[in-house]
């Protein structure tokens, strides 16, 4: 099996000007799960394909994903990513934006390395997915100014912002592996539900996780009043007193530990934390159901274990 970390480390960012490429090397050296790369290769292997053929698509997906993180961190004013200063903090906003732009271009260059017969289909999938991710990010931004966001709106937002890239990774790998349309669809839908569970778990960890293992400060979503599954569930479930308290804290725009602690207690009292945990279990179960339409082999067993593990992750 291909070592995804070795593959990413092997990409050459020694080009000039280093002011453009050094931040890319820095961002990609920060580690992470390389989950999307793993999914590309798993999708290919599951249907009997040669994972080496899928490696360029896996690298393209990983570089693209990290491009979105550079820009997201600027938009969210995030200071830490994977336990290290974000690119816009280590350098500046302009560097993060321009190096991120170049990462998007590099992702398309990497995509050119896939077997030629699959390139048109993969190009369409990649571009469609990139557009959906931008749409999801815009919804996320729009939600900051809206008071009428429902859980269904949030679910659609994370489907676009998070899930479609996992789904495309799996489908792209499967395409290269020679999968049938039914197999591609099953893997795509597995990725959608995996992404839903992953993002709701991310909401939980941002609130109730440990900063040392999570890799970034706890309570950031609360500090900026981000519309998460937890916040929307708390609003839906709160009684009049709890809702009034929640709204008072939301009106406090200055970050404070007091606000974080108080809102966390409201999430527990309104059973929002429990609702999020149940949603994770639901989407994990639906992801596992999708695997039933696929060949039963070592790869499907790994995908099954991946879904179960991500639902319980702490970073």
C-alpha positions as CSV (number, residue, x, y, z in Angstrom):
1,X,0.0,0.0,0.0
2,X,1.2,3.5,-0.8
3,X,2.3,5.6,2.1
4,X,0.4,8.8,1.6
5,X,2.7,10.9,3.8
6,X,5.7,9.8,1.8
7,X,3.9,10.7,-1.4
8,X,3.0,14.2,-0.2
9,X,6.5,14.7,1.2
10,X,7.8,13.8,-2.3
11,X,6.1,16.8,-4.0
12,X,8.7,19.4,-4.9
13,X,8.1,22.9,-3.6
14,X,11.7,24.1,-4.0
15,X,10.7,26.3,-6.9
16,X,11.0,30.1,-7.0
17,X,9.8,32.4,-5.7
18,X,10.0,30.8,-2.3
19,X,7.6,33.5,-1.0
20,X,4.9,31.6,-3.0
21,X,6.0,28.0,-2.6
22,X,7.4,27.9,1.0
23,X,4.0,28.4,2.6
24,X,2.7,25.5,0.5
25,X,5.4,23.2,1.7
26,X,4.7,24.4,5.3
27,X,1.0,23.8,5.0
28,X,1.4,20.3,3.5
29,X,4.1,19.4,6.1
30,X,1.7,20.0,9.0
31,X,0.5,16.4,8.9
32,X,-3.2,15.7,9.3
33,X,-5.0,12.4,8.6
34,X,-4.6,12.6,4.8
35,X,-8.1,11.1,4.9
36,X,-9.0,12.2,1.4
37,X,-5.9,10.7,-0.1
38,X,-6.6,7.5,1.7
39,X,-10.2,7.4,0.4
40,X,-9.1,7.8,-3.2
41,X,-6.7,4.9,-2.9
42,X,-9.2,2.8,-0.9
43,X,-11.9,3.4,-3.5
44,X,-9.5,2.2,-6.3
45,X,-8.3,-0.9,-4.4
46,X,-11.8,-1.9,-3.3
47,X,-12.9,-2.5,-6.9
48,X,-9.7,-4.2,-7.9
49,X,-7.8,-1.3,-9.4
50,X,-4.1,-0.4,-9.3
51,X,-3.7,2.3,-6.6
52,X,-0.6,3.6,-8.3
53,X,-2.8,4.8,-11.2
54,X,-5.0,6.7,-8.6
55,X,-2.1,8.4,-6.8
56,X,-2.1,11.6,-9.0
57,X,-5.8,12.1,-8.2
58,X,-5.2,11.4,-4.5
59,X,-2.4,14.0,-4.5
60,X,-4.6,16.5,-6.4
61,X,-7.4,16.0,-3.8
62,X,-5.0,16.5,-0.9
63,X,-3.4,19.7,-2.3
64,X,-6.9,21.0,-3.1
65,X,-8.2,20.3,0.4
66,X,-5.2,22.1,2.0
67,X,-5.8,25.1,-0.4
68,X,-9.3,25.4,1.1
69,X,-7.8,25.4,4.6
70,X,-5.5,28.2,3.9
71,X,-8.3,30.4,2.7
72,X,-10.7,29.2,5.4
73,X,-8.2,30.1,8.1
74,X,-8.0,33.7,6.7
75,X,-11.8,34.0,6.6
76,X,-12.2,32.6,10.1
77,X,-9.2,34.4,11.5
78,X,-7.9,31.1,12.9
79,X,-4.5,31.2,14.5
80,X,-3.7,27.5,14.8
81,X,-4.1,24.6,12.5
82,X,-2.9,21.1,13.5
83,X,-1.1,22.5,16.4
84,X,1.0,25.0,14.4
85,X,0.5,28.7,13.5
86,X,-1.7,29.1,10.4
87,X,-0.1,30.4,7.2
88,X,-1.6,33.8,7.5
89,X,-0.2,34.1,11.0
90,X,3.3,32.8,10.2
91,X,3.4,35.0,7.0
92,X,0.5,37.3,6.3
93,X,-3.0,37.3,4.7
94,X,-1.8,38.1,1.2
95,X,0.6,35.2,1.3
96,X,-2.0,32.8,2.5
97,X,-4.4,33.9,-0.3
98,X,-1.8,33.8,-3.1
99,X,-0.2,30.5,-2.0
100,X,-3.7,29.1,-1.7
101,X,-4.5,30.2,-5.2
102,X,-1.3,28.4,-6.4
103,X,-2.3,25.3,-4.6
104,X,-5.5,25.2,-6.5
105,X,-3.6,25.5,-9.8
106,X,-1.1,22.8,-8.6
107,X,-4.0,20.5,-7.9
108,X,-5.2,20.7,-11.5
109,X,-1.6,20.1,-12.6
110,X,-1.5,16.9,-10.5
111,X,-4.8,15.8,-11.9
112,X,-3.2,15.6,-15.4
113,X,-1.2,12.6,-14.2
114,X,-4.1,10.2,-14.1
115,X,-4.6,7.6,-16.8
116,X,-5.7,9.5,-19.9
117,X,-8.9,7.6,-20.5
118,X,-10.3,8.6,-17.1
119,X,-9.3,12.3,-17.3
120,X,-12.5,13.8,-18.8
121,X,-14.7,12.1,-16.2
122,X,-12.4,12.9,-13.3
123,X,-12.0,16.5,-14.5
124,X,-15.8,16.9,-14.4
125,X,-16.0,15.4,-11.0
126,X,-13.2,17.5,-9.6
127,X,-14.6,20.8,-11.0
128,X,-18.1,20.0,-9.9
129,X,-16.8,19.2,-6.4
130,X,-14.7,22.4,-6.2
131,X,-17.7,24.5,-7.1
132,X,-19.9,22.8,-4.5
133,X,-17.3,23.4,-1.8
134,X,-17.2,27.1,-2.6
135,X,-21.0,27.1,-2.5
136,X,-20.9,25.5,1.0
137,X,-18.3,28.0,2.2
138,X,-20.6,30.9,1.0
139,X,-23.5,29.4,2.9
140,X,-21.3,29.1,6.0
141,X,-20.4,32.8,5.6
142,X,-24.1,33.8,5.0
143,X,-25.2,32.0,8.1
144,X,-23.1,34.3,10.2
145,X,-25.6,37.1,9.4
146,X,-28.8,35.1,9.6
147,X,-30.9,34.3,12.6
148,X,-33.3,31.9,10.8
149,X,-30.8,29.1,10.0
150,X,-32.4,25.7,10.5
151,X,-30.6,22.3,11.1
152,X,-31.7,21.3,7.6
153,X,-29.8,24.4,6.2
154,X,-26.8,23.4,8.3
155,X,-26.9,19.8,6.9
156,X,-26.9,21.1,3.3
157,X,-24.1,23.4,4.1
158,X,-21.8,20.7,5.5
159,X,-22.8,18.4,2.7
160,X,-21.3,20.9,0.3
161,X,-18.5,22.2,2.4
162,X,-17.2,18.9,3.8
163,X,-18.9,15.8,2.5
164,X,-18.7,16.2,-1.3
165,X,-14.9,16.1,-1.2
166,X,-14.8,12.9,0.7
167,X,-17.4,11.5,-1.7
168,X,-15.5,12.6,-4.7
169,X,-12.3,11.1,-3.4
170,X,-13.9,7.7,-3.2
171,X,-15.7,8.0,-6.5
172,X,-12.6,9.2,-8.3
173,X,-10.6,6.3,-7.0
174,X,-13.3,3.9,-8.0
175,X,-13.5,5.3,-11.5
176,X,-9.8,4.7,-11.9
177,X,-10.2,1.2,-10.5
178,X,-12.9,0.4,-13.2
179,X,-16.0,0.5,-10.9
180,X,-19.5,0.1,-12.2
181,X,-21.8,3.1,-11.9
182,X,-23.7,1.3,-9.0
183,X,-20.4,0.9,-7.1
184,X,-19.4,4.5,-7.7
185,X,-22.8,5.7,-6.4
186,X,-22.5,3.5,-3.3
187,X,-19.0,4.8,-2.5
188,X,-20.1,8.4,-3.2
189,X,-23.0,8.1,-0.8
190,X,-20.8,6.4,1.8
191,X,-18.5,9.5,1.6
192,X,-21.4,11.9,2.0
193,X,-22.6,10.3,5.2
194,X,-19.0,9.9,6.4
195,X,-18.5,13.6,5.9
196,X,-21.7,14.4,7.8
197,X,-20.5,12.4,10.8
198,X,-17.0,13.8,10.5
199,X,-18.2,17.5,10.5
200,X,-20.7,17.1,13.4
201,X,-18.0,15.4,15.4
202,X,-15.7,18.3,14.5
203,X,-18.4,20.6,16.0
204,X,-18.4,18.5,19.2
205,X,-14.6,18.5,19.4
206,X,-14.4,22.3,18.9
207,X,-16.6,22.6,22.0
208,X,-15.9,19.6,24.2
209,X,-12.5,18.3,22.9
210,X,-9.1,18.7,24.3
211,X,-6.9,21.4,22.6
212,X,-3.7,19.3,22.9
213,X,-5.2,16.4,20.9
214,X,-7.6,18.5,18.7
215,X,-4.8,20.7,17.4
216,X,-6.5,24.0,17.8
217,X,-8.1,26.1,20.5
218,X,-11.3,24.9,22.1
219,X,-14.4,27.1,21.9
220,X,-13.6,28.9,18.7
221,X,-17.0,28.2,17.2
222,X,-18.7,29.6,20.4
223,X,-16.5,32.7,20.4
224,X,-17.6,33.7,16.9
225,X,-21.2,32.5,17.2
226,X,-20.8,30.0,14.4
227,X,-24.0,28.2,13.4
228,X,-23.1,24.6,14.4
229,X,-25.2,21.6,14.9
230,X,-24.8,22.2,18.7
231,X,-26.0,25.9,18.5
232,X,-29.0,25.1,16.3
233,X,-30.0,22.2,18.4
234,X,-29.8,24.2,21.6
235,X,-32.0,26.9,20.1
236,X,-34.5,24.3,19.0
237,X,-34.6,22.6,22.4
238,X,-34.2,25.4,24.8
239,X,-37.0,26.6,27.1
240,X,-37.7,30.3,27.4
241,X,-35.1,30.8,30.2
242,X,-32.4,28.9,28.4
243,X,-33.1,30.6,25.1
244,X,-32.9,34.0,26.7
245,X,-29.5,33.1,28.3
246,X,-28.2,31.8,25.0
247,X,-29.2,34.9,23.2
248,X,-27.5,37.1,25.8
249,X,-24.3,35.2,25.3
250,X,-24.6,35.4,21.6
251,X,-24.8,39.2,21.8
252,X,-21.5,39.3,23.6
253,X,-19.1,39.5,20.7
254,X,-15.8,39.8,22.6
255,X,-14.2,36.3,23.1
256,X,-14.1,35.2,26.7
257,X,-13.7,31.9,28.5
258,X,-16.7,32.8,30.6
259,X,-18.9,32.8,27.4
260,X,-17.4,29.5,26.2
261,X,-18.0,27.8,29.6
262,X,-21.6,29.2,29.9
263,X,-22.6,28.2,26.4
264,X,-21.1,24.7,26.8
265,X,-23.3,24.3,29.9
266,X,-26.3,25.4,27.9
267,X,-25.5,22.8,25.2
268,X,-25.5,20.1,27.9
269,X,-28.7,21.4,29.6
270,X,-30.7,21.6,26.3
271,X,-29.4,18.1,25.3
272,X,-27.8,19.7,22.2
273,X,-24.6,17.7,22.9
274,X,-26.7,14.5,23.0
275,X,-28.5,15.4,19.8
276,X,-25.2,15.9,18.0
277,X,-23.9,12.6,19.2
278,X,-27.1,10.9,17.9
279,X,-26.7,12.6,14.6
280,X,-23.1,11.2,14.3
281,X,-24.4,7.7,15.0
282,X,-27.2,8.1,12.4
283,X,-24.9,9.2,9.6
284,X,-22.3,6.6,10.6
285,X,-25.0,3.9,10.3
286,X,-26.1,5.2,6.9
287,X,-22.5,5.2,5.7
288,X,-22.2,1.6,6.8
289,X,-25.4,0.7,5.0
290,X,-23.9,2.0,1.7
291,X,-21.0,-0.5,2.0
292,X,-23.5,-3.4,1.7
293,X,-23.7,-2.7,-2.1
294,X,-20.0,-3.1,-2.5
295,X,-17.6,-6.1,-2.7
296,X,-16.8,-7.6,0.7
297,X,-13.1,-7.5,1.0
298,X,-10.2,-6.1,3.0
299,X,-10.9,-2.6,1.7
300,X,-14.6,-2.5,2.5
301,X,-13.7,-3.8,6.0
302,X,-11.2,-0.9,6.3
303,X,-13.9,1.6,5.2
304,X,-16.3,0.1,7.8
305,X,-13.7,0.5,10.5
306,X,-12.9,4.0,9.3
307,X,-16.5,5.1,9.7
308,X,-16.6,3.6,13.2
309,X,-13.3,5.2,14.2
310,X,-14.1,8.7,12.9
311,X,-17.3,8.7,14.9
312,X,-15.2,8.3,18.1
313,X,-12.2,10.4,17.1
314,X,-10.7,13.0,19.5
315,X,-8.7,15.0,16.9
